[in-house]
Amino acid sequence: MTAPPPIRPVAPAWRLVATLSGAGMLAGLLLVLVHQATQPAIQAHRAERLRRAIQEVLGGPERYEERFVVNGVLASEPPADAEAETVYLGFDESGEPLGVAVVAAEPGYQDVVRLMFGYDPRRDVLLGMKVLESRETPGLGDKIEKDLTFVAQFAGAQPPLEGVKAGQSGDDPSRIDMITGATISSRAVIRIIDHALERIGPALRGGGSTP
């Protein structure tokens, strides 16, 4: 007769639970350590991207400073009891203001489009535009950041902006030729800038600031 197979002891349930809990705690600890180790590099990368974008949309300021839109004016310090929109005031070599870099975002065709634009409140004109984040359709909607002809139109444009079919802007500084095949994405860029200036334009044009 064949001997019956040996009966293997079954591990107690508490031991399985303890093993799984220990593995989970170890994995969580590793995630925390990796996150803490990479945060400085991530923050430095974001700061560098922001610096480059400000330089681009303001035409190379000598320096820039953060300002906060508080109760319709620009403040040098954020309020302690509320959120405030941050903008970046650029200065030339003599310390004169060049313009303000504004970050704004709204839905595009596929997802939220986040961009930065430069604005000279003294002349009421745009200085430039740069898309910061976009998931628009590759080859079509993503032309809002890759089509240099489209992007170049925003330097010197005068808000409020109006999107028109390609080739119909003429000499009107408020009209922007939209990208053929990507009119929704093009219009989203125009809408984002117009809405941002409707919201905070009075504060930017006010000229005054709180200490």
BALOBA-1460 file (C-alpha; in Angstrom, 3 decimals):
// residues 211
<rec num="1" residu="m" x="0.000" y="0.000" z="0.000"/>
<rec num="2" residu="t" x="1.114" y="3.511" z="-0.780"/>
<rec num="3" residu="a" x="1.713" y="5.594" z="2.278"/>
<rec num="4" residu="p" x="-0.586" y="8.636" z="2.561"/>
<rec num="5" residu="p" x="1.106" y="11.970" z="1.899"/>
<rec num="6" residu="p" x="2.291" y="13.752" z="4.975"/>
<rec num="7" residu="i" x="-0.043" y="16.371" z="6.335"/>
<rec num="8" residu="r" x="1.565" y="19.798" z="6.136"/>
<rec num="9" residu="p" x="0.826" y="22.073" z="9.026"/>
<rec num="10" residu="v" x="-1.341" y="25.047" z="8.149"/>
<rec num="11" residu="a" x="0.092" y="28.399" z="9.162"/>
<rec num="12" residu="p" x="-2.038" y="30.199" z="11.696"/>
<rec num="13" residu="a" x="-4.152" y="33.015" z="10.309"/>
<rec num="14" residu="w" x="-2.490" y="35.534" z="12.595"/>
<rec num="15" residu="r" x="0.899" y="34.737" z="11.050"/>
<rec num="16" residu="l" x="-0.409" y="35.405" z="7.514"/>
<rec num="17" residu="v" x="-1.965" y="38.651" z="8.637"/>
<rec num="18" residu="a" x="1.250" y="39.699" z="10.367"/>
<rec num="19" residu="t" x="3.320" y="38.873" z="7.283"/>
<rec num="20" residu="l" x="1.045" y="40.836" z="4.970"/>
<rec num="21" residu="s" x="0.901" y="43.759" z="7.383"/>
<rec num="22" residu="g" x="4.675" y="43.814" z="7.701"/>
<rec num="23" residu="a" x="5.125" y="43.748" z="3.926"/>
<rec num="24" residu="g" x="2.604" y="46.565" z="3.538"/>
<rec num="25" residu="m" x="4.314" y="48.684" z="6.177"/>
<rec num="26" residu="l" x="7.707" y="48.099" z="4.551"/>
<rec num="27" residu="a" x="6.367" y="49.048" z="1.112"/>
<rec num="28" residu="g" x="4.759" y="52.177" z="2.553"/>
<rec num="29" residu="l" x="7.976" y="53.157" z="4.297"/>
<rec num="30" residu="l" x="9.960" y="52.701" z="1.069"/>
<rec num="31" residu="l" x="7.479" y="54.879" z="-0.825"/>
<rec num="32" residu="v" x="7.785" y="57.621" z="1.792"/>
<rec num="33" residu="l" x="11.584" y="57.476" z="1.706"/>
<rec num="34" residu="v" x="11.683" y="57.592" z="-2.105"/>
<rec num="35" residu="h" x="9.229" y="60.491" z="-2.127"/>
<rec num="36" residu="q" x="11.308" y="62.439" z="0.390"/>
<rec num="37" residu="a" x="14.520" y="61.718" z="-1.495"/>
<rec num="38" residu="t" x="13.161" y="62.849" z="-4.873"/>
<rec num="39" residu="q" x="11.200" y="65.918" z="-3.711"/>
<rec num="40" residu="p" x="14.155" y="68.346" z="-3.795"/>
<rec num="41" residu="a" x="14.977" y="67.362" z="-7.384"/>
<rec num="42" residu="i" x="11.319" y="67.608" z="-8.414"/>
<rec num="43" residu="q" x="10.935" y="71.038" z="-6.820"/>
<rec num="44" residu="a" x="14.146" y="72.260" z="-8.428"/>
<rec num="45" residu="h" x="12.959" y="71.051" z="-11.834"/>
<rec num="46" residu="r" x="9.605" y="72.820" z="-11.417"/>
<rec num="47" residu="a" x="11.330" y="76.033" z="-10.346"/>
<rec num="48" residu="e" x="13.596" y="75.904" z="-13.387"/>
<rec num="49" residu="r" x="10.656" y="75.318" z="-15.739"/>
<rec num="50" residu="l" x="8.852" y="78.252" z="-14.162"/>
<rec num="51" residu="r" x="11.907" y="80.479" z="-14.498"/>
<rec num="52" residu="r" x="12.328" y="79.599" z="-18.163"/>
<rec num="53" residu="a" x="8.652" y="80.206" z="-18.889"/>
<rec num="54" residu="i" x="8.749" y="83.623" z="-17.203"/>
<rec num="55" residu="q" x="11.861" y="84.542" z="-19.155"/>
<rec num="56" residu="e" x="10.160" y="83.503" z="-22.389"/>
<rec num="57" residu="v" x="6.804" y="85.255" z="-21.989"/>
<rec num="58" residu="l" x="8.304" y="88.479" z="-20.563"/>
<rec num="59" residu="g" x="11.133" y="88.734" z="-23.089"/>
<rec num="60" residu="g" x="14.033" y="88.129" z="-20.731"/>
<rec num="61" residu="p" x="13.568" y="90.229" z="-17.581"/>
<rec num="62" residu="e" x="16.604" y="90.929" z="-15.440"/>
<rec num="63" residu="r" x="14.701" y="89.603" z="-12.425"/>
<rec num="64" residu="y" x="11.169" y="88.886" z="-11.287"/>
<rec num="65" residu="e" x="9.228" y="88.865" z="-8.045"/>
<rec num="66" residu="e" x="6.079" y="87.141" z="-6.866"/>
<rec num="67" residu="r" x="2.977" y="89.231" z="-6.400"/>
<rec num="68" residu="f" x="-0.441" y="88.196" z="-5.115"/>
<rec num="69" residu="v" x="-3.834" y="89.451" z="-6.257"/>
<rec num="70" residu="v" x="-5.601" y="90.446" z="-3.050"/>
<rec num="71" residu="n" x="-8.862" y="92.420" z="-3.008"/>
<rec num="72" residu="g" x="-8.266" y="93.840" z="-6.462"/>
<rec num="73" residu="v" x="-4.668" y="94.992" z="-5.944"/>
<rec num="74" residu="l" x="-1.222" y="93.420" z="-6.112"/>
<rec num="75" residu="a" x="0.291" y="92.522" z="-2.755"/>
<rec num="76" residu="s" x="3.878" y="91.519" z="-2.044"/>
<rec num="77" residu="e" x="2.731" y="88.994" z="0.589"/>
<rec num="78" residu="p" x="-0.075" y="86.405" z="0.353"/>
<rec num="79" residu="p" x="-2.994" y="86.780" z="2.755"/>
<rec num="80" residu="a" x="-2.857" y="84.527" z="5.799"/>
<rec num="81" residu="d" x="-6.567" y="83.714" z="5.803"/>
<rec num="82" residu="a" x="-7.348" y="83.130" z="2.110"/>
<rec num="83" residu="e" x="-5.987" y="81.856" z="-1.168"/>
<rec num="84" residu="a" x="-4.584" y="84.401" z="-3.592"/>
<rec num="85" residu="e" x="-3.645" y="84.168" z="-7.251"/>
<rec num="86" residu="t" x="0.120" y="84.384" z="-7.805"/>
<rec num="87" residu="v" x="1.608" y="86.399" z="-10.660"/>
<rec num="88" residu="y" x="5.225" y="87.254" z="-11.492"/>
<rec num="89" residu="l" x="6.296" y="90.852" z="-11.958"/>
<rec num="90" residu="g" x="9.345" y="91.227" z="-14.201"/>
<rec num="91" residu="f" x="11.870" y="94.093" z="-14.080"/>
<rec num="92" residu="d" x="14.508" y="95.352" z="-16.491"/>
<rec num="93" residu="e" x="18.109" y="96.250" z="-15.592"/>
<rec num="94" residu="s" x="17.095" y="99.684" z="-14.311"/>
<rec num="95" residu="g" x="14.407" y="98.236" z="-12.044"/>
<rec num="96" residu="e" x="11.488" y="99.344" z="-14.214"/>
<rec num="97" residu="p" x="8.574" y="96.893" z="-14.546"/>
<rec num="98" residu="l" x="8.481" y="95.058" z="-17.866"/>
<rec num="99" residu="g" x="5.225" y="93.220" z="-17.411"/>
<rec num="100" residu="v" x="3.451" y="90.500" z="-15.496"/>
<rec num="101" residu="a" x="3.565" y="86.754" z="-16.127"/>
<rec num="102" residu="v" x="0.248" y="85.060" z="-15.390"/>
<rec num="103" residu="v" x="-0.485" y="81.328" z="-15.086"/>
<rec num="104" residu="a" x="-4.013" y="80.227" z="-16.013"/>
<rec num="105" residu="a" x="-5.786" y="76.995" z="-16.919"/>
<rec num="106" residu="e" x="-9.128" y="75.839" z="-18.333"/>
<rec num="107" residu="p" x="-10.456" y="72.792" z="-20.189"/>
<rec num="108" residu="g" x="-9.322" y="72.341" z="-23.780"/>
<rec num="109" residu="y" x="-10.434" y="69.621" z="-26.197"/>
<rec num="110" residu="q" x="-8.987" y="66.602" z="-24.385"/>
<rec num="111" residu="d" x="-8.092" y="67.870" z="-20.946"/>
<rec num="112" residu="v" x="-7.101" y="70.964" z="-19.026"/>
<rec num="113" residu="v" x="-4.693" y="73.298" z="-20.809"/>
<rec num="114" residu="r" x="-2.339" y="75.161" z="-18.470"/>
<rec num="115" residu="l" x="-0.405" y="78.094" z="-19.855"/>
<rec num="116" residu="m" x="1.516" y="81.218" z="-18.967"/>
<rec num="117" residu="f" x="1.268" y="84.551" z="-20.720"/>
<rec num="118" residu="g" x="3.082" y="87.835" z="-20.351"/>
<rec num="119" residu="y" x="1.089" y="91.046" z="-20.112"/>
<rec num="120" residu="d" x="2.119" y="94.703" z="-20.122"/>
<rec num="121" residu="p" x="-0.633" y="96.496" z="-18.180"/>
<rec num="122" residu="r" x="0.675" y="99.954" z="-19.110"/>
<rec num="123" residu="r" x="0.137" y="99.351" z="-22.830"/>
<rec num="124" residu="d" x="-2.599" y="96.733" z="-22.422"/>
<rec num="125" residu="v" x="-0.809" y="94.267" z="-24.713"/>
<rec num="126" residu="l" x="0.391" y="90.698" z="-24.441"/>
<rec num="127" residu="l" x="4.112" y="90.003" z="-24.430"/>
<rec num="128" residu="g" x="4.023" y="86.303" z="-25.178"/>
<rec num="129" residu="m" x="2.374" y="82.957" z="-24.458"/>
<rec num="130" residu="k" x="3.693" y="79.518" z="-23.523"/>
<rec num="131" residu="v" x="1.748" y="76.304" z="-22.957"/>
<rec num="132" residu="l" x="2.938" y="74.664" z="-19.737"/>
<rec num="133" residu="e" x="0.794" y="71.509" z="-19.689"/>
<rec num="134" residu="s" x="-1.444" y="70.018" z="-22.355"/>
<rec num="135" residu="r" x="-2.834" y="66.627" z="-23.338"/>
<rec num="136" residu="e" x="-4.390" y="67.789" z="-26.569"/>
<rec num="137" residu="t" x="-4.501" y="65.427" z="-29.567"/>
<rec num="138" residu="p" x="-0.971" y="64.692" z="-30.877"/>
<rec num="139" residu="g" x="-0.452" y="66.156" z="-34.320"/>
<rec num="140" residu="l" x="-3.482" y="68.447" z="-34.053"/>
<rec num="141" residu="g" x="-4.346" y="70.015" z="-30.717"/>
<rec num="142" residu="d" x="-0.764" y="69.908" z="-29.493"/>
<rec num="143" residu="k" x="0.091" y="72.452" z="-32.180"/>
<rec num="144" residu="i" x="-0.969" y="75.124" z="-29.689"/>
<rec num="145" residu="e" x="2.528" y="74.669" z="-28.226"/>
<rec num="146" residu="k" x="4.445" y="73.352" z="-31.257"/>
<rec num="147" residu="d" x="3.181" y="75.661" z="-34.014"/>
<rec num="148" residu="l" x="5.562" y="78.594" z="-33.618"/>
<rec num="149" residu="t" x="3.531" y="80.773" z="-36.000"/>
<rec num="150" residu="f" x="0.478" y="80.388" z="-33.776"/>
<rec num="151" residu="v" x="2.476" y="81.023" z="-30.596"/>
<rec num="152" residu="a" x="4.218" y="84.094" z="-32.044"/>
<rec num="153" residu="q" x="0.892" y="85.860" z="-32.643"/>
<rec num="154" residu="f" x="0.425" y="86.493" z="-28.925"/>
<rec num="155" residu="a" x="3.435" y="88.807" z="-28.668"/>
<rec num="156" residu="g" x="1.925" y="92.236" z="-29.247"/>
<rec num="157" residu="a" x="-1.692" y="91.046" z="-29.314"/>
<rec num="158" residu="q" x="-4.227" y="93.300" z="-27.642"/>
<rec num="159" residu="p" x="-6.950" y="91.764" z="-25.467"/>
<rec num="160" residu="p" x="-9.748" y="90.920" z="-25.487"/>
<rec num="161" residu="l" x="-8.715" y="88.424" z="-28.128"/>
<rec num="162" residu="e" x="-10.820" y="87.040" z="-30.955"/>
<rec num="163" residu="g" x="-10.077" y="83.763" z="-32.701"/>
<rec num="164" residu="v" x="-10.559" y="83.801" z="-36.487"/>
<rec num="165" residu="k" x="-9.955" y="81.373" z="-39.336"/>
<rec num="166" residu="a" x="-6.367" y="81.065" z="-40.498"/>
<rec num="167" residu="g" x="-5.323" y="84.020" z="-42.626"/>
<rec num="168" residu="q" x="-8.170" y="86.324" z="-41.558"/>
<rec num="169" residu="s" x="-6.549" y="88.227" z="-38.689"/>
<rec num="170" residu="g" x="-5.133" y="90.949" z="-40.948"/>
<rec num="171" residu="d" x="-3.586" y="93.861" z="-39.069"/>
<rec num="172" residu="d" x="-6.040" y="93.697" z="-36.172"/>
<rec num="173" residu="p" x="-3.919" y="93.146" z="-33.008"/>
<rec num="174" residu="s" x="-6.870" y="91.621" z="-31.182"/>
<rec num="175" residu="r" x="-7.449" y="88.841" z="-33.747"/>
<rec num="176" residu="i" x="-5.625" y="85.513" z="-33.580"/>
<rec num="177" residu="d" x="-5.444" y="83.081" z="-36.519"/>
<rec num="178" residu="m" x="-6.560" y="79.725" z="-35.153"/>
<rec num="179" residu="i" x="-4.904" y="76.472" z="-36.207"/>
<rec num="180" residu="t" x="-6.718" y="74.615" z="-38.971"/>
<rec num="181" residu="g" x="-7.914" y="71.277" z="-37.592"/>
<rec num="182" residu="a" x="-7.362" y="72.398" z="-34.008"/>
<rec num="183" residu="t" x="-9.831" y="75.238" z="-33.619"/>
<rec num="184" residu="i" x="-11.158" y="73.985" z="-30.270"/>
<rec num="185" residu="s" x="-7.684" y="73.864" z="-28.757"/>
<rec num="186" residu="s" x="-6.777" y="77.219" z="-30.328"/>
<rec num="187" residu="r" x="-9.936" y="78.812" z="-29.014"/>
<rec num="188" residu="a" x="-9.218" y="77.369" z="-25.565"/>
<rec num="189" residu="v" x="-5.901" y="79.255" z="-25.413"/>
<rec num="190" residu="i" x="-7.640" y="82.490" z="-26.395"/>
<rec num="191" residu="r" x="-10.437" y="81.919" z="-23.882"/>
<rec num="192" residu="i" x="-8.009" y="81.155" z="-21.050"/>
<rec num="193" residu="i" x="-6.141" y="84.434" z="-21.579"/>
<rec num="194" residu="d" x="-9.312" y="86.507" z="-21.938"/>
<rec num="195" residu="h" x="-10.888" y="85.013" z="-18.821"/>
<rec num="196" residu="a" x="-7.721" y="85.533" z="-16.787"/>
<rec num="197" residu="l" x="-7.556" y="89.205" z="-17.748"/>
<rec num="198" residu="e" x="-11.260" y="89.645" z="-17.042"/>
<rec num="199" residu="r" x="-10.607" y="88.242" z="-13.579"/>
<rec num="200" residu="i" x="-7.383" y="89.984" z="-12.565"/>
<rec num="201" residu="g" x="-6.772" y="92.552" z="-15.310"/>
<rec num="202" residu="p" x="-8.092" y="95.457" z="-13.198"/>
<rec num="203" residu="a" x="-5.605" y="94.594" z="-10.444"/>
<rec num="204" residu="l" x="-2.745" y="94.394" z="-12.940"/>
<rec num="205" residu="r" x="-3.704" y="97.682" z="-14.587"/>
<rec num="206" residu="g" x="-4.327" y="99.440" z="-11.288"/>
<rec num="207" residu="g" x="-0.659" y="100.255" z="-10.941"/>
<rec num="208" residu="g" x="-0.734" y="100.237" z="-7.163"/>
<rec num="209" residu="s" x="0.244" y="97.516" z="-4.757"/>
<rec num="210" residu="t" x="0.020" y="96.895" z="-1.073"/>
<rec num="211" residu="p" x="3.272" y="96.614" z="0.911"/>
